[in-house]
Amino acid sequence: MTQTSEVAGPEMGTATSTVSNGGGPGAVSPSRRDRLRAATIDEIISTARRLLVKDGPEAVSLRAIAREMGMTAPGLYRYFGNYEELVRYLTASIFTELGNDIGQAIEAAGPVADAPGAVDPTRAKLTVKMVAACREFRRWALNHRGEFALLFGVPLPGLDDGRYDIADECALAFAGTFFRLFLELWQKTPFPVPDDAQIDPGLRDQLSRYRDALGASIPLGATLPLGAVLTFLRCWTLLYGAVAMEVFGHMRFALEDPAPMFEITLGDLAALVGLRYPL
């Protein structure tokens, strides 16, 4: 198995490390210099994340990271061009971790042993996958509140500048984890969605652009009707809203334990895509 991590920046070029367990014929091993550089980059990102979790985003500075690592702040510029670039790579690494965790939860969703006999097995299996993905998103968010705030809270100054880079690529890949499951639902158990003519023209144009962005990495997504893309986004706003309110403590005014409320939200999500939960 081969794992590859790549870090690139406008001032520093590209550093790629590949760790290979055996590899194939003709595989080229990275040089010692490349391995050391990749290890330092990983340590910088890990240190930035530790500071984020411990003391909040304000604590993540080049000076603080350098102090933790026993380096000088100028030394970090050999690996990252500036603070904003470092935080965007930190953001990318967290999006990747979250997407992988949700993907594993979907893959691990087992067969439905106790589903009522009247429930179609395909629908039951898809429901179990959907529930597993949503529960894993909530579990991860509650266990990684600092990281969740970085990804889904108010963008840090200088990071929401409209450019498209690795953070956006990894965010889109994270969205693709849910989108692939949504496509499986659409293919195997199609459900009613609004016709294009029923969608506000301004919203229709935006949905079309978003569909094109997702379709660039998941070609089958480009064939979805816009009404299905709208349903996908409605599902996301339901899921994100429920989880974000809990993570940021905005349900405490009414609920000590929002978990049962989240189960109701899962039922609402299932209904949007033609499923039923609980089974």
VOPAGU-2260 file (C-alpha; in pm, 1 decimal, decimal comma):
REM VOPAGU-2260
SITE   aa  ch    i         X         Y         Z
SITE  MET   A    0       0,0       0,0       0,0
SITE  THR   A    1     125,0     350,4     -77,8
SITE  GLN   A    2      47,1     666,4     110,4
SITE  THR   A    3     126,1    1002,2     -47,4
SITE  SER   A    4     115,5    1345,8     107,1
SITE  GLU   A    5     179,4    1660,0     -89,9
SITE  VAL   A    6     242,5    2012,7      27,8
SITE  ALA   A    7     278,6    2293,4    -219,5
SITE  GLY   A    8     295,6    2667,5    -189,8
SITE  PRO   A    9     361,5    2963,9    -415,1
SITE  GLU   A   10     692,4    3043,8    -250,6
SITE  MET   A   11     819,9    2697,2    -177,1
SITE  GLY   A   12     739,9    2476,5    -473,5
SITE  THR   A   13     615,9    2125,6    -404,3
SITE  ALA   A   14     729,8    1869,9    -151,0
SITE  THR   A   15     594,0    1519,7    -194,8
SITE  SER   A   16     659,3    1224,3      29,8
SITE  THR   A   17     568,1     868,2     -54,6
SITE  VAL   A   18     583,0     585,8     196,8
SITE  SER   A   19     566,0     254,5      20,9
SITE  ASN   A   20     516,6     -90,0     172,3
SITE  GLY   A   21     693,4    -290,1     -90,3
SITE  GLY   A   22     594,5     -92,8    -398,0
SITE  GLY   A   23     597,6    -225,1    -749,5
SITE  PRO   A   24     881,1    -284,1    -993,6
SITE  GLY   A   25    1059,1      36,0   -1077,4
SITE  ALA   A   26     920,2     224,4    -775,5
SITE  VAL   A   27    1138,6     520,8    -683,6
SITE  SER   A   28    1206,7     569,3    -314,1
SITE  PRO   A   29    1207,2     926,3    -183,6
SITE  SER   A   30    1542,0    1070,7     -87,7
SITE  ARG   A   31    1634,5    1117,2     276,1
SITE  ARG   A   32    1600,9    1492,5     229,6
SITE  ASP   A   33    1246,6    1452,3      94,2
SITE  ARG   A   34    1153,5    1224,8     384,6
SITE  LEU   A   35    1286,7    1470,2     640,4
SITE  ARG   A   36    1105,9    1758,8     472,5
SITE  ALA   A   37     777,8    1567,6     461,9
SITE  ALA   A   38     816,6    1469,3     827,5
SITE  THR   A   39     878,4    1831,8     926,0
SITE  ILE   A   40     573,8    1948,2     731,4
SITE  ASP   A   41     360,4    1685,2     907,7
SITE  GLU   A   42     498,8    1794,9    1245,4
SITE  ILE   A   43     422,0    2161,4    1171,5
SITE  ILE   A   44      62,4    2077,5    1080,6
SITE  SER   A   45      23,5    1850,1    1384,3
SITE  THR   A   46     161,9    2119,9    1612,8
SITE  ALA   A   47     -73,4    2378,4    1465,3
SITE  ARG   A   48    -366,1    2145,3    1526,0
SITE  ARG   A   49    -262,3    2079,1    1884,5
SITE  LEU   A   50    -247,1    2453,0    1953,2
SITE  LEU   A   51    -585,7    2499,6    1785,8
SITE  VAL   A   52    -747,3    2235,4    2007,6
SITE  LYS   A   53    -577,0    2352,8    2325,5
SITE  ASP   A   54    -614,8    2729,7    2303,2
SITE  GLY   A   55    -832,8    2813,7    2003,7
SITE  PRO   A   56    -753,4    2956,1    1658,5
SITE  GLU   A   57    -597,2    3272,8    1804,5
SITE  ALA   A   58    -316,8    3056,5    1947,1
SITE  VAL   A   59    -213,2    2925,3    1605,8
SITE  SER   A   60      69,7    3154,4    1500,3
SITE  LEU   A   61     400,5    3088,2    1330,2
SITE  ARG   A   62     583,9    3209,7    1639,5
SITE  ALA   A   63     389,2    2975,7    1871,5
SITE  ILE   A   64     439,9    2678,0    1639,9
SITE  ALA   A   65     811,2    2749,1    1610,2
SITE  ARG   A   66     840,7    2774,9    1989,7
SITE  GLU   A   67     665,1    2439,8    2037,2
SITE  MET   A   68     892,5    2272,6    1782,1
SITE  GLY   A   69    1218,3    2434,2    1896,1
SITE  MET   A   70    1256,8    2620,0    1566,9
SITE  THR   A   71    1276,9    2985,0    1473,1
SITE  ALA   A   72     971,7    3147,1    1318,4
SITE  PRO   A   73    1166,1    3242,3    1001,7
SITE  GLY   A   74    1261,4    2874,8     968,5
SITE  LEU   A   75     897,2    2786,1     909,0
SITE  TYR   A   76     897,6    2994,1     590,6
SITE  ARG   A   77    1107,0    2721,0     430,3
SITE  TYR   A   78     795,3    2503,8     445,4
SITE  PHE   A   79     503,1    2747,5     426,6
SITE  GLY   A   80     498,3    3083,6     257,1
SITE  ASN   A   81     289,3    3252,3     526,1
SITE  TYR   A   82      46,4    3194,4     811,5
SITE  GLU   A   83    -258,4    3179,8     586,3
SITE  GLU   A   84    -102,8    2907,5     373,9
SITE  LEU   A   85     -24,0    2698,5     682,0
SITE  VAL   A   86    -380,2    2726,9     812,4
SITE  ARG   A   87    -521,9    2629,8     474,1
SITE  TYR   A   88    -307,5    2315,8     474,9
SITE  LEU   A   89    -418,7    2244,0     830,3
SITE  THR   A   90    -778,7    2285,9     713,8
SITE  ALA   A   91    -716,1    2051,5     421,0
SITE  SER   A   92    -570,9    1780,1     644,5
SITE  ILE   A   93    -870,0    1795,2     880,8
SITE  PHE   A   94   -1121,8    1781,9     594,5
SITE  THR   A   95    -939,1    1474,5     464,6
SITE  GLU   A   96    -949,1    1304,6     805,2
SITE  LEU   A   97   -1319,7    1375,5     848,3
SITE  GLY   A   98   -1405,1    1253,4     499,1
SITE  ASN   A   99   -1208,3     933,5     555,5
SITE  ASP   A  100   -1380,6     867,5     888,4
SITE  ILE   A  101   -1725,4     912,0     734,5
SITE  GLY   A  102   -1627,6     693,9     437,9
SITE  GLN   A  103   -1517,4     418,3     674,7
SITE  ALA   A  104   -1844,2     444,9     867,1
SITE  ILE   A  105   -2038,8     402,7     542,8
SITE  GLU   A  106   -1830,6     100,6     442,8
SITE  ALA   A  107   -1871,2     -56,0     787,7
SITE  ALA   A  108   -2250,7     -18,3     789,1
SITE  GLY   A  109   -2360,5    -376,9     834,2
SITE  PRO   A  110   -2655,7    -569,8     699,5
SITE  VAL   A  111   -2998,6    -498,7     843,7
SITE  ALA   A  112   -3081,6    -805,9    1050,3
SITE  ASP   A  113   -3388,0    -677,7    1232,5
SITE  ALA   A  114   -3563,1    -474,6     960,7
SITE  PRO   A  115   -3936,9    -536,7     929,6
SITE  GLY   A  116   -4025,2    -788,6     661,9
SITE  ALA   A  117   -4215,4    -528,6     459,7
SITE  VAL   A  118   -3905,6    -308,6     418,8
SITE  ASP   A  119   -3726,3    -342,4      85,5
SITE  PRO   A  120   -3371,7    -476,1     155,6
SITE  THR   A  121   -3209,4    -221,3     -76,3
SITE  ARG   A  122   -3384,8      69,9      92,5
SITE  ALA   A  123   -3301,3     -71,8     434,0
SITE  LYS   A  124   -2931,2    -100,3     345,8
SITE  LEU   A  125   -2920,5     252,3     206,2
SITE  THR   A  126   -3094,2     384,9     516,0
SITE  VAL   A  127   -2835,6     218,0     738,2
SITE  LYS   A  128   -2554,8     375,7     532,0
SITE  MET   A  129   -2713,6     720,5     551,7
SITE  VAL   A  130   -2761,9     695,7     926,6
SITE  ALA   A  131   -2403,7     571,7     975,6
SITE  ALA   A  132   -2263,1     866,4     777,4
SITE  CYS   A  133   -2468,4    1125,0     965,9
SITE  ARG   A  134   -2396,3     974,6    1307,4
SITE  GLU   A  135   -2024,9     965,4    1232,5
SITE  PHE   A  136   -2030,8    1332,7    1131,1
SITE  ARG   A  137   -2196,7    1419,2    1463,2
SITE  ARG   A  138   -1963,5    1194,7    1663,0
SITE  TRP   A  139   -1653,9    1346,1    1501,4
SITE  ALA   A  140   -1781,5    1700,2    1548,9
SITE  LEU   A  141   -1855,8    1651,5    1918,8
SITE  ASN   A  142   -1514,5    1492,1    1975,5
SITE  HIS   A  143   -1327,5    1757,8    1772,5
SITE  ARG   A  144   -1502,6    2083,6    1853,0
SITE  GLY   A  145   -1199,5    2302,2    1784,5
SITE  GLU   A  146   -1140,9    2145,5    1446,2
SITE  PHE   A  147   -1512,4    2164,2    1362,9
SITE  ALA   A  148   -1509,2    2536,1    1439,3
SITE  LEU   A  149   -1212,8    2585,6    1204,8
SITE  LEU   A  150   -1382,6    2399,5     919,1
SITE  PHE   A  151   -1742,4    2507,5     963,4
SITE  GLY   A  152   -1738,6    2818,6    1182,3
SITE  VAL   A  153   -1659,2    3178,0    1091,3
SITE  PRO   A  154   -1359,9    3179,3     849,8
SITE  LEU   A  155   -1038,9    3316,9     997,2
SITE  PRO   A  156    -924,3    3654,5     859,2
SITE  GLY   A  157    -746,6    3620,5     525,7
SITE  LEU   A  158    -872,5    3269,6     456,2
SITE  ASP   A  159   -1200,5    3352,1     282,9
SITE  ASP   A  160   -1044,2    3542,7      -4,5
SITE  GLY   A  161   -1214,3    3366,9    -294,9
SITE  ARG   A  162    -913,1    3174,9    -422,0
SITE  TYR   A  163    -933,9    2801,6    -494,5
SITE  ASP   A  164    -656,8    2589,6    -345,0
SITE  ILE   A  165    -590,6    2271,0    -149,7
SITE  ALA   A  166    -831,3    2361,4     132,3
SITE  ASP   A  167   -1114,9    2398,7    -118,7
SITE  GLU   A  168   -1012,0    2079,6    -298,3
SITE  CYS   A  169   -1024,2    1881,3      26,0
SITE  ALA   A  170   -1352,0    2044,8     128,2
SITE  LEU   A  171   -1500,9    1937,5    -206,1
SITE  ALA   A  172   -1363,0    1585,9    -155,5
SITE  PHE   A  173   -1530,8    1579,6     186,6
SITE  ALA   A  174   -1859,6    1684,0      24,7
SITE  GLY   A  175   -1803,6    1407,2    -227,3
SITE  THR   A  176   -1819,3    1148,7      52,6
SITE  PHE   A  177   -2182,6    1240,7     112,9
SITE  PHE   A  178   -2248,5    1308,2    -254,9
SITE  ARG   A  179   -2144,2     957,0    -362,6
SITE  LEU   A  180   -2387,0     811,6    -108,7
SITE  PHE   A  181   -2656,3    1045,5    -238,1
SITE  LEU   A  182   -2586,7     928,3    -595,5
SITE  GLU   A  183   -2618,3     566,4    -485,4
SITE  LEU   A  184   -2956,3     649,7    -333,6
SITE  TRP   A  185   -3064,7     826,0    -653,2
SITE  GLN   A  186   -2956,2     537,8    -877,9
SITE  LYS   A  187   -3098,6     251,6    -672,7
SITE  THR   A  188   -3413,2     409,8    -527,9
SITE  PRO   A  189   -3505,0     726,8    -722,8
SITE  PHE   A  190   -3717,9     974,4    -530,4
SITE  PRO   A  191   -3930,1    1274,9    -631,0
SITE  VAL   A  192   -3748,4    1607,2    -673,9
SITE  PRO   A  193   -3861,5    1948,2    -803,6
SITE  ASP   A  194   -3857,4    2008,0   -1179,0
SITE  ASP   A  195   -3612,8    2269,3   -1305,1
SITE  ALA   A  196   -3902,8    2501,4   -1387,6
SITE  GLN   A  197   -4014,9    2492,9   -1024,6
SITE  ILE   A  198   -3681,3    2626,5    -899,4
SITE  ASP   A  199   -3614,7    3000,4    -871,0
SITE  PRO   A  200   -3400,0    3106,8   -1171,7
SITE  GLY   A  201   -3130,8    3261,4    -951,8
SITE  LEU   A  202   -3107,9    2947,3    -741,1
SITE  ARG   A  203   -3114,9    2732,5   -1053,9
SITE  ASP   A  204   -2798,3    2898,8   -1187,7
SITE  GLN   A  205   -2616,5    2850,0    -857,4
SITE  LEU   A  206   -2719,8    2485,6    -836,6
SITE  SER   A  207   -2592,4    2431,4   -1189,1
SITE  ARG   A  208   -2250,2    2570,4   -1099,6
SITE  TYR   A  209   -2232,9    2357,0    -786,3
SITE  ARG   A  210   -2333,1    2047,0    -983,5
SITE  ASP   A  211   -2053,4    2118,6   -1230,8
SITE  ALA   A  212   -1801,9    2148,5    -946,1
SITE  LEU   A  213   -1905,2    1816,4    -794,2
SITE  GLY   A  214   -1925,8    1653,4   -1135,1
SITE  ALA   A  215   -1564,1    1744,5   -1206,7
SITE  SER   A  216   -1449,8    1482,6    -954,9
SITE  ILE   A  217   -1756,4    1256,2    -964,4
SITE  PRO   A  218   -1863,5    1251,1   -1332,1
SITE  LEU   A  219   -2195,5    1080,7   -1264,8
SITE  GLY   A  220   -2295,2    1382,8   -1056,2
SITE  ALA   A  221   -2301,2    1600,2   -1366,0
SITE  THR   A  222   -2605,8    1406,4   -1489,6
SITE  LEU   A  223   -2821,1    1479,2   -1183,4
SITE  PRO   A  224   -3128,7    1696,6   -1233,6
SITE  LEU   A  225   -3101,3    2027,2   -1054,2
SITE  GLY   A  226   -3389,8    1929,3    -827,6
SITE  ALA   A  227   -3178,7    1642,6    -694,6
SITE  VAL   A  228   -2886,0    1878,7    -631,2
SITE  LEU   A  229   -3126,2    2103,1    -440,8
SITE  THR   A  230   -3239,7    1806,3    -231,1
SITE  PHE   A  231   -2876,8    1718,0    -157,9
SITE  LEU   A  232   -2815,1    2070,0     -26,6
SITE  ARG   A  233   -3135,5    2062,4     177,6
SITE  CYS   A  234   -3011,3    1741,2     339,8
SITE  TRP   A  235   -2678,2    1905,5     418,2
SITE  THR   A  236   -2836,2    2213,2     575,8
SITE  LEU   A  237   -3049,5    1990,1     799,1
SITE  LEU   A  238   -2751,5    1780,3     907,3
SITE  TYR   A  239   -2509,4    2069,5     949,0
SITE  GLY   A  240   -2762,8    2283,3    1131,4
SITE  ALA   A  241   -2842,8    2012,2    1384,6
SITE  VAL   A  242   -2477,9    1928,1    1449,3
SITE  ALA   A  243   -2350,6    2287,3    1458,2
SITE  MET   A  244   -2617,1    2395,5    1707,4
SITE  GLU   A  245   -2513,1    2112,2    1935,9
SITE  VAL   A  246   -2137,8    2164,0    1895,3
SITE  PHE   A  247   -2159,9    2537,1    1964,5
SITE  GLY   A  248   -2391,9    2489,0    2262,0
SITE  HIS   A  249   -2696,2    2651,5    2106,6
SITE  MET   A  250   -2931,8    2376,0    2218,4
SITE  ARG   A  251   -2851,9    2407,7    2589,3
SITE  PHE   A  252   -3131,8    2656,6    2643,4
SITE  ALA   A  253   -3374,8    2367,1    2592,8
SITE  LEU   A  254   -3196,0    2032,0    2582,9
SITE  GLU   A  255   -2935,7    1873,3    2808,6
SITE  ASP   A  256   -2899,8    1579,2    2569,0
SITE  PRO   A  257   -2982,2    1655,4    2203,2
SITE  ALA   A  258   -2918,4    1294,7    2090,2
SITE  PRO   A  259   -3288,8    1197,7    2072,0
SITE  MET   A  260   -3355,5    1519,2    1878,5
SITE  PHE   A  261   -3081,6    1421,3    1632,8
SITE  GLU   A  262   -3258,5    1089,9    1572,6
SITE  ILE   A  263   -3569,1    1286,1    1471,3
SITE  THR   A  264   -3351,0    1488,2    1231,4
SITE  LEU   A  265   -3234,1    1161,1    1076,6
SITE  GLY   A  266   -3597,0    1077,3    1009,5
SITE  ASP   A  267   -3643,4    1414,9     837,5
SITE  LEU   A  268   -3334,1    1353,6     624,4
SITE  ALA   A  269   -3451,5    1007,4     527,2
SITE  ALA   A  270   -3789,6    1143,3     416,9
SITE  LEU   A  271   -3620,9    1395,2     184,2
SITE  VAL   A  272   -3461,1    1108,8     -12,3
SITE  GLY   A  273   -3757,8     871,9     -13,4
SITE  LEU   A  274   -3645,7     657,5     279,9
SITE  ARG   A  275   -3796,9     594,4     619,2
SITE  TYR   A  276   -3620,3     606,6     954,1
SITE  PRO   A  277   -3652,8     440,3    1196,2
SITE  LEU   A  278   -3694,4     130,6     981,8
